[in-house]
Amino acid sequence: METNKYTVLLVDDEEEVTQIIMKKIDWEKMGFSVIGSANNGVKAMELVEEFQPDVVMTDIRMPYMDGMELSGRIKAEFPSTKILLFTGFDEFEYAQEAVRLEVEEYVLKPVNAAELTRVFSRVKAKLDQEISEKRNVEILQKYYTESLPLLQTNFYSTLIEGRIPEEELPKYLTDYQISFSGTCYCCLVIHTSASQVPGEMSPLLLAASVQKQVEERLVQKWQAKSFFYLGNMVLIAQLENENDVSDLTDECDRFCRYVRRIIGAVVTVGVGRVCHSILELAQSYNGAREAVSYRGIYGAARAINIQEIVPQEMGKIDMEAGTELSHLLKAVRLGTEKEVQEAAEKYLKCIASPANSLQQYNIHIMELVSALYRFLTNNDIGGDGFFMDVTKLYNRLLEMEPDAMQKWLVDTSLSLREQLIRARSSSTKSYIRKAEEYVRSNYADEALSLDSICELLGVSNSYFSTTFKRETGKTFIGYLTDYRMEQASRMLIETNEKSYVIAKNVGYTDSNYFSYVFKRCFGVSPSKYRTEHTKG
């Protein structure tokens, strides 16, 4: 059996300490690799977010962010990461806080090689045990057979199909002992790829493993109802308010990266629209399922929020539209030109069937006109002149010969597809442009952060971070830091202000940390930079 190899991040403001620790242990032999080191908590947190190490070994006393604060943030955002605390100060008042944070070990300096080896042996044993439990085929097989009670599963499935009569809802909830206590609700569709499966697992066991992780990391926090439907796991999350959907999306995005790293599963989570009644969950589910289908555009192994990727779409999915019309609109959103043409031809063949009466055909045309107008309105696009007054368009279509009708629908559908592509691109660029403009106007605000800009724009961190980096080539924090440093360098040359004043003017309350970031950016301290650029 292949030995698991785990990653370690070392954090100490004394670089020689981290160098000594790196040399004291045969990391390769112990089953570890050191992915890097940091000399303060702020830099350490950046590395944790980027690499998600299995173990973080950190000093307590450091500038900018001490080891206890760093440990708290890691445990909140990356709970599976093991933390080792070490310090040169024998201050056991830290012990109680360390226990609360579930710190694995508390080690005093100077660090002894034998003691370090024993510590990491214990940590590795625990990591091995946790991964073994996640991958153990017998445990997964047993867990897979323990499905949710059949009546509850049938109820949830019927609920998201929109087939629960309002007057019968209370009886179902009472009889099946189901409680919904949220202010609002949101459907998640969790899709596990069956084509990318680790060699030692079957697709069924992999799905069971993902299910177990979902129940451990998502279900309890979001008071979610979970069940399988049409081959995917579905969650009904309960929210306190509509804005919580951004946090839910970010957490699902972290979950996708986590299960890919731990068990090799490629998972995409579709996040539907928020609704205020469980009887509206059919629309939320439909949006979540549609969001998953966008993985070919936005990438798998991530969370996709339908509200963020469909530009300005405020309406609800038309649950009464025919199957073929739904396929046509889906092809307009996601398909190729050929798929749009085929879907349009198939839909027309369906409604023009000899089995339909003239009255039924007229009703189908009316539904088509209504669906296309809803599509235009929901996606904030204009139709490139194809559309006129609803009544005139309806009458015109009724008079068309089959060939003319087919040409009109194909041309219109392709036009809508092109406009939707442009609208989607414009929506993404609008977010990025607004963020860049906000940075240029507010870079002096020390509270400016990824969280605050996402709250301002009304999007989740995961979606914004992905699109911002794709469009600019930088992370948002990297862009903000570069812009602040650009302004600071200009102020150093053009003004006589003190360094601490310039630091405050570009959003840094700690002048020492400002100097640290400036030197990391330009290779010299602010004072030396001023001297070098103002000679003569």
C-alpha positions as CSV (number, residue, x, y, z in Angstrom):
1,M,0.0,0.0,0.0
2,E,1.3,3.4,-1.0
3,T,2.3,5.6,2.0
4,N,0.4,8.9,2.2
5,K,2.6,11.9,1.9
6,Y,1.6,15.1,3.7
7,T,2.5,18.7,3.3
8,V,3.8,21.0,6.0
9,L,4.0,24.8,6.3
10,L,6.5,26.3,8.8
11,V,5.8,29.7,10.3
12,D,8.3,31.7,12.5
13,D,9.5,35.3,12.3
14,E,13.1,34.0,12.8
15,E,14.1,32.5,9.5
16,E,17.0,30.6,11.1
17,V,14.5,28.7,13.3
18,T,12.6,27.4,10.3
19,Q,15.9,26.5,8.5
20,I,17.0,24.5,11.6
21,I,13.7,22.7,11.8
22,M,13.8,21.8,8.1
23,K,17.2,20.2,8.7
24,K,16.4,18.4,11.9
25,I,14.0,15.9,10.4
26,D,14.2,13.5,7.5
27,W,10.9,14.7,6.1
28,E,10.9,12.3,3.1
29,K,11.4,9.3,5.4
30,M,8.7,10.5,7.8
31,G,6.2,10.9,4.9
32,F,6.1,14.7,4.8
33,S,7.2,17.5,2.5
34,V,7.8,21.1,3.5
35,I,5.9,23.2,1.0
36,G,7.3,26.5,2.3
37,S,7.8,28.9,5.2
38,A,6.5,32.3,6.3
39,N,7.8,34.9,8.7
40,N,4.5,36.3,9.8
41,G,0.8,35.2,10.2
42,V,-0.4,37.3,7.3
43,K,1.9,35.7,4.8
44,A,1.2,32.3,6.3
45,M,-2.5,32.7,5.8
46,E,-1.9,33.5,2.1
47,L,0.1,30.3,1.7
48,V,-2.5,28.3,3.6
49,E,-5.3,29.6,1.2
50,E,-3.2,28.8,-1.8
51,F,-1.8,25.3,-0.9
52,Q,-4.1,24.0,1.9
53,P,-1.3,22.2,3.7
54,D,-2.1,19.2,5.9
55,V,0.0,20.5,8.8
56,V,0.9,24.1,9.9
57,M,3.7,24.4,12.5
58,T,3.7,28.0,13.9
59,D,5.4,30.1,16.5
60,I,3.0,32.1,18.8
61,R,4.7,35.5,18.9
62,M,5.0,37.1,15.5
63,P,4.3,40.5,13.9
64,Y,1.1,41.5,12.1
65,M,-0.8,38.3,13.1
66,D,0.3,36.1,16.0
67,G,0.1,32.3,16.0
68,M,-3.1,32.1,18.1
69,E,-5.0,34.3,15.7
70,L,-3.5,32.4,12.7
71,S,-4.6,29.1,14.3
72,G,-8.1,30.4,14.8
73,R,-8.5,31.5,11.2
74,I,-7.1,28.2,9.9
75,K,-9.5,26.2,12.0
76,A,-12.4,28.3,10.9
77,E,-11.7,28.1,7.2
78,F,-9.7,24.8,6.8
79,P,-10.8,22.6,9.8
80,S,-9.0,19.5,8.5
81,T,-5.5,21.2,8.8
82,K,-3.5,20.0,11.8
83,I,-1.8,22.8,13.8
84,L,1.4,22.5,15.9
85,L,2.3,25.4,18.2
86,F,5.8,26.1,19.4
87,T,7.4,29.0,21.2
88,G,10.4,30.1,23.1
89,F,8.2,31.4,26.0
90,D,7.0,28.9,28.6
91,E,3.6,30.6,28.9
92,F,1.0,28.0,29.7
93,E,-1.8,30.5,29.6
94,Y,-1.9,29.7,25.9
95,A,-2.6,26.1,26.7
96,Q,-6.3,26.6,27.3
97,E,-6.8,28.5,24.1
98,A,-4.8,25.9,22.2
99,V,-7.1,23.2,23.5
100,R,-10.2,25.2,22.4
101,L,-8.7,25.5,18.9
102,E,-8.0,21.7,18.8
103,V,-4.3,22.3,18.4
104,E,-2.5,18.9,18.0
105,E,0.7,19.7,19.9
106,Y,2.3,22.5,22.0
107,V,6.1,22.4,21.8
108,L,8.6,24.5,23.6
109,K,11.8,25.9,22.0
110,P,14.6,25.0,21.5
111,V,13.2,22.3,19.3
112,N,14.7,18.9,19.9
113,A,15.1,16.6,16.8
114,A,14.0,13.5,18.7
115,E,10.9,15.2,20.1
116,L,10.0,16.7,16.7
117,T,10.2,13.3,15.2
118,R,7.9,11.9,17.8
119,V,5.5,14.8,17.3
120,F,5.3,14.3,13.6
121,S,5.0,10.5,13.9
122,R,1.9,11.1,16.1
123,V,0.4,13.6,13.6
124,K,1.1,11.3,10.7
125,A,-0.6,8.4,12.4
126,K,-3.7,10.6,13.0
127,L,-3.7,11.8,9.3
128,D,-3.3,8.2,8.1
129,Q,-6.2,7.1,10.2
130,E,-8.5,9.9,9.0
131,I,-7.7,9.2,5.3
132,S,-8.0,5.5,5.8
133,E,-11.5,6.0,7.2
134,K,-12.4,8.1,4.2
135,R,-11.0,5.5,1.7
136,N,-11.8,2.3,3.5
137,V,-13.9,0.3,1.0
138,E,-15.8,-1.7,3.7
139,I,-16.8,1.4,5.6
140,L,-17.9,3.1,2.3
141,Q,-19.9,0.0,1.3
142,K,-21.7,-0.1,4.6
143,Y,-22.4,3.6,4.5
144,Y,-23.7,3.4,1.0
145,T,-26.4,0.8,1.9
146,E,-27.6,3.0,4.8
147,S,-29.8,5.4,2.7
148,L,-32.3,7.9,4.0
149,P,-35.7,6.5,4.9
150,L,-37.7,5.8,1.7
151,L,-40.7,8.0,2.6
152,Q,-38.6,11.0,3.3
153,T,-36.7,10.6,0.1
154,N,-39.9,10.2,-2.0
155,F,-41.2,13.4,-0.3
156,Y,-38.1,15.4,-1.2
157,S,-38.1,14.1,-4.7
158,T,-41.8,15.0,-5.2
159,L,-41.2,18.4,-3.6
160,I,-38.5,19.4,-6.1
161,E,-40.7,18.1,-8.9
162,G,-43.3,20.7,-7.8
163,R,-46.0,18.0,-7.2
164,I,-46.9,18.6,-3.6
165,P,-50.3,20.3,-3.3
166,E,-50.2,23.2,-0.8
167,E,-53.2,21.9,1.2
168,E,-51.5,18.5,1.7
169,L,-48.1,19.9,2.8
170,P,-48.7,20.1,6.5
171,K,-49.9,16.4,6.6
172,Y,-46.7,15.2,4.8
173,L,-44.4,17.1,7.1
174,T,-46.2,15.7,10.2
175,D,-46.5,12.1,8.9
176,Y,-42.8,12.0,7.8
177,Q,-41.4,13.9,10.8
178,I,-39.8,16.6,8.6
179,S,-39.1,20.1,9.9
180,F,-38.3,23.2,7.8
181,S,-37.4,26.1,10.1
182,G,-35.4,28.4,7.8
183,T,-36.4,31.9,6.7
184,C,-35.6,31.0,3.1
185,Y,-34.2,28.0,1.2
186,C,-31.9,27.0,-1.6
187,C,-31.4,23.8,-3.6
188,L,-27.9,22.4,-4.3
189,V,-27.2,19.8,-6.9
190,I,-23.9,17.9,-6.1
191,H,-22.6,16.1,-9.2
192,T,-19.8,13.6,-8.9
193,S,-17.9,12.7,-12.1
194,A,-18.2,9.0,-12.9
195,S,-15.5,9.3,-15.6
196,Q,-12.7,10.4,-13.2
197,V,-12.5,7.8,-10.5
198,P,-9.4,6.8,-8.4
199,G,-8.2,3.3,-9.4
200,E,-9.0,1.6,-6.1
201,M,-12.7,2.7,-6.1
202,S,-15.8,2.0,-8.1
203,P,-18.1,5.0,-9.1
204,L,-20.7,3.8,-6.6
205,L,-18.2,3.8,-3.7
206,L,-16.8,7.1,-4.8
207,A,-20.3,8.6,-4.7
208,A,-20.8,7.1,-1.2
209,S,-17.5,8.7,-0.1
210,V,-18.6,12.1,-1.4
211,Q,-22.0,11.7,0.3
212,K,-20.3,11.0,3.7
213,Q,-18.1,14.1,3.3
214,V,-21.2,16.2,2.4
215,E,-23.0,15.1,5.5
216,E,-20.0,15.8,7.7
217,R,-19.1,19.3,6.2
218,L,-22.3,20.8,4.8
219,V,-25.5,19.2,6.0
220,Q,-25.3,20.1,9.7
221,K,-24.1,23.7,9.3
222,W,-26.8,24.6,6.8
223,Q,-29.5,22.4,8.4
224,A,-29.8,20.7,5.0
225,K,-32.0,17.9,3.8
226,S,-30.0,15.5,1.6
227,F,-31.1,12.8,-0.8
228,F,-30.3,11.3,-4.2
229,Y,-32.3,12.2,-7.3
230,L,-31.6,11.4,-10.9
231,G,-28.0,10.3,-10.2
232,N,-27.0,13.3,-8.2
233,M,-27.0,14.2,-4.5
234,V,-29.4,17.1,-3.8
235,L,-29.4,19.3,-0.7
236,I,-32.1,21.6,0.5
237,A,-30.2,24.2,2.5
238,Q,-32.0,26.5,5.1
239,L,-30.8,30.1,5.2
240,E,-31.4,32.9,7.7
241,N,-31.5,35.5,4.9
242,E,-31.0,35.8,1.1
243,N,-27.4,37.2,1.4
244,D,-26.3,33.9,3.0
245,V,-26.2,32.3,-0.4
246,S,-22.9,34.0,-1.2
247,D,-21.3,32.3,1.9
248,L,-23.0,29.0,1.0
249,T,-21.5,29.2,-2.5
250,D,-18.0,29.9,-1.2
251,E,-18.2,27.0,1.3
252,C,-19.3,24.7,-1.5
253,D,-16.4,25.8,-3.6
254,R,-14.0,25.0,-0.8
255,F,-15.7,21.6,-0.4
256,C,-15.2,20.8,-4.1
257,R,-11.4,21.5,-3.8
258,Y,-11.2,19.5,-0.5
259,V,-12.8,16.3,-1.8
260,R,-10.6,16.4,-5.0
261,R,-7.5,16.6,-2.8
262,I,-8.5,14.0,-0.2
263,I,-10.3,11.3,-2.2
264,G,-9.7,12.2,-5.8
265,A,-13.4,13.0,-6.6
266,V,-14.2,15.6,-9.2
267,V,-17.4,17.3,-7.8
268,T,-19.4,20.2,-9.2
269,V,-22.0,21.9,-7.0
270,G,-24.8,23.8,-8.6
271,V,-26.4,26.5,-6.4
272,G,-30.0,27.4,-7.3
273,R,-31.9,30.6,-6.6
274,V,-33.1,31.4,-3.1
275,C,-36.8,31.0,-2.4
276,H,-39.0,31.8,0.6
277,S,-41.3,28.8,0.5
278,I,-40.5,25.2,0.3
279,L,-43.3,24.9,-2.4
280,E,-41.0,27.0,-4.6
281,L,-38.1,24.6,-4.3
282,A,-38.9,23.2,-7.8
283,Q,-37.7,26.4,-9.3
284,S,-34.6,26.5,-7.1
285,Y,-33.7,22.9,-8.0
286,N,-34.2,23.5,-11.7
287,G,-31.7,26.5,-11.4
288,A,-29.2,24.3,-9.5
289,R,-29.4,21.6,-12.1
290,E,-28.9,24.1,-14.9
291,A,-25.9,25.6,-13.0
292,V,-24.2,22.1,-13.0
293,S,-24.6,21.9,-16.8
294,Y,-22.5,25.1,-17.1
295,R,-19.4,23.1,-15.8
296,G,-18.3,22.7,-19.4
297,I,-18.0,26.6,-19.6
298,Y,-16.8,27.5,-16.1
299,G,-15.0,24.3,-15.2
300,A,-15.7,21.3,-12.9
301,A,-14.5,20.8,-9.3
302,R,-16.1,24.0,-8.2
303,A,-19.4,25.6,-7.1
304,I,-21.5,27.4,-9.7
305,N,-24.3,29.8,-8.6
306,I,-27.0,30.1,-11.3
307,Q,-27.8,33.7,-10.2
308,E,-24.2,34.8,-10.9
309,I,-23.8,33.1,-14.3
310,V,-27.1,33.9,-16.0
311,P,-26.9,37.7,-16.6
312,Q,-29.7,39.7,-14.9
313,E,-32.0,36.7,-14.9
314,M,-34.7,37.5,-12.3
315,G,-37.6,35.3,-13.5
316,K,-38.3,31.7,-12.6
317,I,-38.0,28.7,-14.8
318,D,-41.2,28.0,-16.7
319,M,-42.3,24.7,-15.2
320,E,-45.2,24.3,-17.6
321,A,-43.1,24.5,-20.8
322,G,-43.0,21.4,-22.9
323,T,-39.9,19.1,-22.8
324,E,-38.8,20.0,-26.3
325,L,-39.1,23.7,-25.7
326,S,-37.1,23.4,-22.5
327,H,-34.4,21.5,-24.6
328,L,-34.4,24.3,-27.1
329,L,-33.9,27.0,-24.5
330,K,-31.2,25.0,-22.9
331,A,-29.4,24.6,-26.2
332,V,-29.6,28.4,-26.7
333,R,-28.0,28.9,-23.3
334,L,-25.3,26.2,-23.5
335,G,-25.3,24.4,-26.9
336,T,-23.4,24.8,-30.2
337,E,-24.9,26.3,-33.3
338,K,-25.6,22.7,-34.6
339,E,-27.3,21.7,-31.3
340,V,-29.5,24.8,-31.4
341,Q,-30.6,24.1,-35.0
342,E,-31.3,20.4,-34.2
343,A,-33.3,21.4,-31.0
344,A,-35.4,23.9,-33.0
345,E,-36.2,21.4,-35.7
346,K,-37.1,18.8,-33.2
347,Y,-39.4,21.1,-31.3
348,L,-41.2,22.2,-34.5
349,K,-41.6,18.6,-35.6
350,C,-43.2,17.9,-32.2
351,I,-45.7,20.7,-32.2
352,A,-46.6,20.1,-35.9
353,S,-47.4,16.5,-35.4
354,P,-50.6,15.3,-37.2
355,A,-51.8,14.0,-33.8
356,N,-52.2,17.6,-32.7
357,S,-55.4,19.6,-33.5
358,L,-55.3,23.1,-35.0
359,Q,-56.3,24.4,-31.5
360,Q,-53.4,22.5,-29.9
361,Y,-51.0,23.9,-32.5
362,N,-52.2,27.5,-31.8
363,I,-51.6,26.9,-28.1
364,H,-48.1,25.7,-28.7
365,I,-47.3,28.8,-30.8
366,M,-48.6,30.9,-28.0
367,E,-46.5,29.1,-25.5
368,L,-43.4,29.5,-27.8
369,V,-43.9,33.3,-28.1
370,S,-44.4,33.6,-24.3
371,A,-41.3,31.5,-23.6
372,L,-39.1,33.5,-26.0
373,Y,-40.3,36.8,-24.5
374,R,-39.6,35.6,-21.0
375,F,-36.2,34.5,-22.2
376,L,-35.5,38.0,-23.5
377,T,-36.7,39.7,-20.4
378,N,-35.0,37.4,-17.9
379,N,-31.7,37.7,-19.7
380,D,-31.9,41.4,-20.5
381,I,-31.3,41.0,-24.3
382,G,-33.1,42.6,-27.1
383,G,-33.7,40.0,-29.8
384,D,-31.8,41.9,-32.6
385,G,-35.1,43.2,-34.1
386,F,-36.8,39.8,-34.5
387,F,-39.5,40.7,-32.1
388,M,-42.5,43.0,-32.3
389,D,-45.8,43.4,-30.5
390,V,-46.7,40.0,-28.9
391,T,-50.1,39.8,-30.7
392,K,-48.6,40.7,-34.1
393,L,-45.8,38.2,-33.7
394,Y,-48.3,35.4,-32.7
395,N,-50.5,36.1,-35.7
396,R,-47.5,36.3,-38.1
397,L,-46.2,32.9,-36.9
398,L,-49.6,31.2,-37.3
399,E,-49.6,32.3,-41.0
400,M,-46.1,31.0,-41.8
401,E,-45.5,27.9,-43.9
402,P,-43.5,25.2,-42.2
403,D,-40.2,26.0,-44.0
404,A,-40.5,29.7,-43.2
405,M,-41.4,28.9,-39.6
406,Q,-38.4,26.6,-39.3
407,K,-36.0,29.3,-40.7
408,W,-37.5,32.0,-38.4
409,L,-37.1,29.8,-35.3
410,V,-33.6,28.7,-36.1
411,D,-32.4,32.2,-37.0
412,T,-34.0,33.7,-33.9
413,S,-32.6,31.0,-31.6
414,L,-29.1,31.4,-33.0
415,S,-29.4,35.2,-32.6
416,L,-30.4,34.8,-29.0
417,R,-27.5,32.5,-28.4
418,E,-25.0,35.0,-29.7
419,Q,-26.6,37.9,-27.7
420,L,-26.5,35.7,-24.5
421,I,-22.8,35.0,-25.0
422,R,-22.1,38.7,-25.4
423,A,-24.3,39.5,-22.3
424,R,-22.5,36.9,-20.2
425,S,-19.1,38.3,-21.2
426,S,-20.3,41.9,-20.6
427,S,-21.7,40.9,-17.2
428,T,-18.3,39.4,-16.2
429,K,-16.3,42.4,-17.5
430,S,-18.7,44.7,-15.7
431,Y,-17.9,43.1,-12.3
432,I,-14.2,43.4,-13.0
433,R,-14.4,47.0,-14.2
434,K,-16.4,48.1,-11.2
435,A,-13.9,46.4,-8.8
436,E,-11.0,48.1,-10.5
437,E,-12.7,51.5,-10.4
438,Y,-13.5,50.9,-6.7
439,V,-9.9,50.1,-5.9
440,R,-8.7,53.3,-7.7
441,S,-11.1,55.4,-5.7
442,N,-10.8,53.6,-2.3
443,Y,-7.3,52.1,-2.1
444,A,-6.7,54.3,1.0
445,D,-9.4,52.5,2.9
446,E,-7.7,50.0,5.3
447,A,-10.9,47.9,5.4
448,L,-10.9,47.2,1.7
449,S,-10.8,43.5,1.2
450,L,-12.0,40.6,-1.0
451,D,-15.0,40.1,1.3
452,S,-16.0,43.8,1.2
453,I,-15.7,44.1,-2.6
454,C,-17.8,40.9,-3.0
455,E,-20.4,42.2,-0.6
456,L,-20.5,45.5,-2.5
457,L,-20.9,43.7,-5.9
458,G,-23.4,41.2,-4.5
459,V,-21.4,38.1,-5.7
460,S,-19.7,35.2,-3.9
461,N,-16.0,35.2,-3.3
462,S,-15.4,32.0,-5.3
463,Y,-17.1,33.3,-8.5
464,F,-15.5,36.8,-8.3
465,S,-12.0,35.4,-7.5
466,T,-12.2,33.0,-10.5
467,T,-13.4,35.6,-13.0
468,F,-11.2,38.4,-11.7
469,K,-8.0,36.3,-12.1
470,R,-9.2,35.0,-15.5
471,E,-9.7,38.6,-16.8
472,T,-6.7,40.3,-15.2
473,G,-4.2,37.6,-14.6
474,K,-4.0,38.6,-10.9
475,T,-5.9,37.8,-7.7
476,F,-7.9,40.6,-6.3
477,I,-5.6,41.0,-3.3
478,G,-2.6,41.0,-5.6
479,Y,-4.2,43.7,-7.8
480,L,-5.0,45.8,-4.7
481,T,-1.5,45.4,-3.3
482,D,0.1,46.3,-6.6
483,Y,-2.0,49.4,-7.0
484,R,-1.3,50.5,-3.5
485,M,2.4,50.0,-4.0
486,E,2.2,52.0,-7.3
487,Q,0.6,54.9,-5.5
488,A,3.1,54.7,-2.6
489,S,6.1,54.7,-5.0
490,R,4.7,57.8,-6.7
491,M,4.1,59.6,-3.3
492,L,7.7,58.8,-2.3
493,I,9.1,60.5,-5.3
494,E,6.6,63.4,-5.7
495,T,6.1,64.4,-2.0
496,N,8.2,64.8,1.2
497,E,5.7,63.0,3.4
498,K,7.0,60.6,6.0
499,S,6.8,56.9,5.3
500,Y,4.2,56.3,8.0
501,V,2.0,59.0,6.5
502,I,2.3,57.5,3.0
503,A,1.5,54.1,4.5
504,K,-1.7,55.4,5.9
505,N,-2.6,57.2,2.7
506,V,-2.4,53.9,0.8
507,G,-4.4,51.8,3.3
508,Y,-1.8,50.5,5.8
509,T,-2.2,51.3,9.5
510,D,1.0,49.4,10.4
511,S,3.9,51.2,8.9
512,N,6.2,48.3,9.6
513,Y,4.0,46.0,7.6
514,F,3.8,48.6,4.8
515,S,7.6,48.6,4.6
516,Y,7.6,44.8,4.5
517,V,5.2,44.7,1.6
518,F,6.9,47.5,-0.2
519,K,10.3,45.8,0.0
520,R,8.8,42.6,-1.2
521,C,7.4,44.5,-4.2
522,F,10.4,46.7,-5.1
523,G,13.3,44.9,-3.5
524,V,14.3,47.9,-1.4
525,S,12.8,49.8,1.6
526,P,10.7,52.9,1.0
527,S,13.4,55.2,2.2
528,K,16.0,53.7,-0.1
529,Y,13.6,53.8,-3.0
530,R,13.1,57.5,-2.4
531,T,16.8,58.1,-2.2
532,E,17.5,56.1,-5.4
533,H,14.7,57.9,-7.4
534,T,15.3,61.5,-6.3
535,K,19.0,61.9,-6.9
536,G,20.0,65.0,-8.8
